[in-house]
Amino acid sequence: MNPVFIPPFHAGKGKPLFFIMGPCVIENRHHTLYMAEMLTKIANELQIPFVFKASYDKANRTSIQSFRGPGLDEGLKILQEVRETFHMPILTDVHEVSQVNAVAEVVDILQIPAFLSRQTDLIAAAAKSGKIVNIKKGQFLAPCDMREAVKKCVDSGNENVILTERGTCFGYNNLIADMRAIPIMQELDVPVVFDATHSAQLPGGRGTETGGMRSYIPYVAKAAVAAGADGIFMEIHHNPDKALSDSATQWPLDKTFKLVADLKMIAAVIRV
């Protein structure tokens, strides 16, 4: 199955390190287009394969008062505009079977959130859409347990599967990034992405919202590339402290060029 074609590039074994980047949530049309423009410039200058991500709905918020996004209809309109304006692949989350067909008409990659990584009907519906499916490993799962998640896609007629490591529960309000997860999941013959920003979270660590340790993002990202990750996932915001979702762990836009350049350099060394 490996590699996976994400037009216009291939991702996986023997292919260049690719990046999935964008804001956690669609805050509004202007901000989303601005972030897409800035990240496209970085990707073009560094000549990296790039997928833009943003969520139309963050359904698994800590508090019922948390900002979730514009919703399905408005969110897809904005993502469609991003795609038509900047001509890059688009990734977004799906949370329910009923959302899959509408989302598949707009984006290139359907992402199954980590908390839903065992939801058989959702994974099967995403696979049957014919789109690439990125399944984020549940914080509660061992990497080898993702074999059955991949099998759900394959048995539904879709071999275009990506797995994403995003940390594992480690006591209360903490995650640990185990780099062994990368080669273990690569043994399933799929590209493996490392989510550097969610791996730095402290789930529920602020009481009514998730906390995190942003300063450690470069360290786990570099370690993941050195461990052979096929791609890096990072949520990026121009002003993370003011972000409407995951403010503790979005990486600052003005530091993104340097970090991506460093990761590309590490990948060039280990892929020799």
C-alpha positions as CSV (number, residue, x, y, z in Angstrom):
1,M,0.0,0.0,0.0
2,N,2.9,2.3,0.8
3,P,3.4,5.0,-0.6
4,V,0.2,7.1,-0.9
5,F,-0.4,9.6,-3.7
6,I,-1.5,13.0,-2.4
7,P,-1.7,15.0,-5.6
8,P,0.8,16.4,-6.6
9,F,3.2,14.3,-4.5
10,H,3.7,10.8,-3.0
11,A,4.0,10.3,0.7
12,G,5.6,7.3,2.4
13,K,8.6,5.0,2.2
14,G,11.4,6.4,0.1
15,K,9.6,9.7,-0.5
16,P,10.5,13.2,0.8
17,L,9.3,14.3,4.3
18,F,5.9,16.0,3.9
19,F,4.1,18.5,6.1
20,I,0.5,18.9,7.2
21,M,0.1,22.4,8.6
22,G,-2.6,24.9,9.3
23,P,-4.7,26.4,12.2
24,C,-6.4,24.1,14.6
25,V,-9.9,25.4,13.7
26,I,-11.4,27.7,11.1
27,E,-11.8,30.9,13.1
28,N,-13.1,32.9,10.2
29,R,-12.7,33.2,6.5
30,H,-10.0,36.0,6.6
31,H,-7.8,34.2,9.1
32,T,-8.0,30.9,7.3
33,L,-7.1,32.4,3.9
34,Y,-4.3,34.4,5.5
35,M,-2.8,31.3,7.2
36,A,-3.1,29.3,3.9
37,E,-1.3,32.1,2.0
38,M,1.6,32.4,4.6
39,L,2.1,28.6,4.8
40,T,2.0,28.3,1.0
41,K,4.8,30.8,0.8
42,I,6.9,28.9,3.4
43,A,6.3,25.6,1.5
44,N,7.2,27.1,-1.8
45,E,10.4,28.7,-0.5
46,L,11.5,25.5,1.2
47,Q,10.3,23.3,-1.6
48,I,8.4,20.9,0.7
49,P,5.3,18.8,0.0
50,F,2.5,20.5,1.9
51,V,-1.1,19.7,2.9
52,F,-3.2,22.5,4.4
53,K,-5.4,21.5,7.4
54,A,-8.1,23.3,9.3
55,S,-11.2,22.0,11.1
56,Y,-14.8,23.2,10.5
57,D,-15.8,21.7,13.8
58,K,-13.9,20.8,16.9
59,A,-16.4,18.3,18.4
60,N,-14.2,17.0,21.2
61,R,-13.8,20.2,23.3
62,T,-13.2,20.0,27.0
63,S,-16.0,22.5,27.8
64,I,-19.4,22.9,26.2
65,Q,-18.6,26.7,26.1
66,S,-15.4,26.1,24.0
67,F,-15.3,27.6,20.5
68,R,-15.9,24.8,17.9
69,G,-15.7,26.5,14.5
70,P,-18.2,27.7,11.9
71,G,-19.8,24.3,11.3
72,L,-20.0,22.0,8.3
73,D,-21.6,24.2,5.6
74,E,-19.7,27.4,6.2
75,G,-16.5,25.6,6.9
76,L,-16.5,23.7,3.7
77,K,-17.1,26.9,1.7
78,I,-14.0,28.4,3.2
79,L,-11.9,25.2,2.6
80,Q,-13.1,25.1,-1.0
81,E,-12.0,28.7,-1.4
82,V,-8.6,27.9,0.1
83,R,-8.2,25.0,-2.3
84,E,-9.2,27.0,-5.4
85,T,-7.0,30.0,-4.4
86,F,-3.8,28.2,-3.4
87,H,-4.1,24.9,-5.3
88,M,-2.9,22.6,-2.5
89,P,-4.2,19.4,-0.9
90,I,-6.7,19.9,2.0
91,L,-7.2,17.9,5.1
92,T,-10.0,18.2,7.6
93,D,-11.7,16.1,10.4
94,V,-14.9,14.2,10.1
95,H,-16.8,13.2,13.3
96,E,-19.9,11.5,12.0
97,V,-20.9,9.2,9.1
98,S,-23.4,11.8,7.9
99,Q,-20.6,14.3,7.3
100,V,-18.4,12.1,5.1
101,N,-20.0,12.6,1.6
102,A,-20.2,16.4,1.8
103,V,-16.6,16.7,3.1
104,A,-15.3,14.3,0.6
105,E,-16.5,16.6,-2.2
106,V,-14.2,19.3,-1.0
107,V,-11.1,17.9,0.6
108,D,-8.3,15.4,-0.3
109,I,-7.8,13.7,3.0
110,L,-10.5,12.8,5.6
111,Q,-9.0,12.7,9.1
112,I,-10.4,10.4,11.8
113,P,-9.8,12.1,15.1
114,A,-7.9,10.2,17.8
115,F,-10.8,9.8,20.1
116,L,-12.8,8.2,17.2
117,S,-10.0,5.9,16.0
118,R,-12.0,2.8,16.9
119,Q,-15.3,3.9,15.4
120,T,-15.9,1.3,12.7
121,D,-18.8,2.9,10.9
122,L,-17.0,6.2,10.6
123,I,-13.7,4.7,9.3
124,A,-15.6,2.5,6.9
125,A,-17.6,5.4,5.5
126,A,-14.5,7.5,5.1
127,A,-12.8,4.7,3.3
128,K,-15.7,4.1,1.0
129,S,-15.6,7.8,-0.1
130,G,-12.5,7.0,-2.1
131,K,-10.5,9.8,-0.4
132,I,-7.3,9.3,1.5
133,V,-8.0,8.5,5.1
134,N,-5.7,9.7,7.9
135,I,-6.4,7.9,11.2
136,K,-4.9,9.5,14.3
137,K,-3.9,6.9,16.8
138,G,-6.0,7.1,19.9
139,Q,-4.2,8.3,23.0
140,F,-5.4,5.1,24.7
141,L,-4.1,2.7,22.0
142,A,-0.8,0.9,21.5
143,P,0.7,1.5,18.0
144,C,0.3,-2.1,17.1
145,D,-3.4,-1.8,17.8
146,M,-3.8,0.4,14.7
147,R,-3.5,-2.8,12.5
148,E,-7.3,-3.3,12.8
149,A,-8.0,0.4,12.0
150,V,-6.0,0.0,8.8
151,K,-7.8,-3.3,8.0
152,K,-11.2,-1.5,8.3
153,C,-10.2,0.8,5.5
154,V,-8.7,-1.9,3.3
155,D,-11.7,-4.2,3.8
156,S,-13.9,-1.3,2.8
157,G,-12.1,-1.0,-0.5
158,N,-9.5,1.7,0.2
159,E,-5.8,1.2,0.6
160,N,-5.0,4.9,0.7
161,V,-4.4,5.1,4.4
162,I,-2.1,7.2,6.6
163,L,-1.6,6.8,10.4
164,T,-0.7,9.7,12.7
165,E,1.0,9.3,16.1
166,R,-0.1,12.0,18.5
167,G,1.1,10.9,21.9
168,T,-0.2,8.3,24.5
169,C,-1.9,8.9,27.8
170,F,0.7,9.0,30.6
171,G,-1.0,9.5,34.0
172,Y,-3.3,12.4,34.5
173,N,-3.3,15.4,32.2
174,N,-0.2,14.3,30.3
175,L,0.9,12.6,27.1
176,I,4.2,10.9,26.2
177,A,5.5,10.7,22.6
178,D,7.0,7.2,22.2
179,M,9.1,7.3,19.0
180,R,8.9,3.5,18.7
181,A,5.4,4.0,17.5
182,I,6.7,5.3,14.2
183,P,8.5,2.2,13.0
184,I,5.9,-0.1,14.6
185,M,3.1,1.5,12.6
186,Q,5.2,1.7,9.5
187,E,5.3,-2.1,9.7
188,L,1.6,-1.9,8.7
189,D,2.8,-0.7,5.3
190,V,1.3,2.7,5.5
191,P,2.9,6.2,5.7
192,V,3.2,7.4,9.3
193,V,2.9,11.0,10.4
194,F,3.9,12.5,13.7
195,D,1.7,15.2,15.2
196,A,4.2,17.4,16.9
197,T,1.7,19.9,18.4
198,H,-1.0,17.6,19.8
199,S,1.8,15.5,21.3
200,A,2.7,18.5,23.4
201,Q,-0.8,18.8,24.9
202,L,-1.8,18.4,28.6
203,P,-5.3,17.2,28.0
204,G,-7.8,19.0,30.3
205,G,-4.8,20.6,31.9
206,R,-6.4,24.0,32.3
207,G,-9.7,22.8,33.8
208,T,-12.1,24.0,31.1
209,E,-9.6,23.6,28.3
210,T,-6.6,21.6,27.2
211,G,-3.2,22.9,28.2
212,G,0.2,22.1,26.8
213,M,3.9,22.8,26.6
214,R,4.6,24.6,23.3
215,S,8.3,24.9,24.0
216,Y,8.8,21.2,23.5
217,I,7.3,21.0,20.1
218,P,10.6,21.4,18.2
219,Y,12.2,18.6,20.2
220,V,9.6,16.0,19.6
221,A,9.3,17.0,16.0
222,K,13.0,16.6,15.4
223,A,13.1,13.3,17.2
224,A,10.2,12.0,15.1
225,V,12.0,13.0,11.8
226,A,15.1,11.3,13.1
227,A,13.1,8.2,13.9
228,G,11.9,8.1,10.3
229,A,8.5,9.7,10.3
230,D,7.1,10.1,6.7
231,G,5.4,13.4,7.6
232,I,5.0,16.0,10.3
233,F,1.7,17.5,11.4
234,M,1.7,20.9,13.1
235,E,-1.0,23.3,13.9
236,I,0.2,26.8,13.2
237,H,-1.3,30.2,14.2
238,H,-0.1,33.7,13.8
239,N,-0.8,34.5,17.4
240,P,-1.2,31.2,19.3
241,D,-2.0,32.8,22.7
242,K,-5.1,34.4,21.1
243,A,-6.1,31.3,19.2
244,L,-9.7,30.2,19.7
245,S,-8.7,26.5,20.1
246,D,-5.6,24.8,21.4
247,S,-3.9,28.0,22.2
248,A,-1.3,26.3,24.3
249,T,0.1,24.1,21.6
250,Q,-0.2,25.8,18.2
251,W,3.2,26.8,16.9
252,P,3.8,30.4,16.0
253,L,3.7,31.3,12.4
254,D,6.8,33.5,12.7
255,K,8.9,30.6,13.9
256,T,7.6,28.1,11.4
257,F,10.1,28.7,8.6
258,K,13.0,27.9,10.8
259,L,11.5,24.8,12.3
260,V,10.4,23.4,9.0
261,A,13.9,24.1,7.5
262,D,15.5,22.3,10.4
263,L,13.2,19.3,10.0
264,K,13.9,19.1,6.3
265,M,17.6,19.2,7.0
266,I,17.4,16.3,9.5
267,A,15.3,14.3,7.0
268,A,17.9,14.8,4.3
269,V,20.6,13.4,6.5
270,I,18.7,10.3,7.7
271,R,17.3,9.5,4.3
272,V,20.8,9.2,2.7
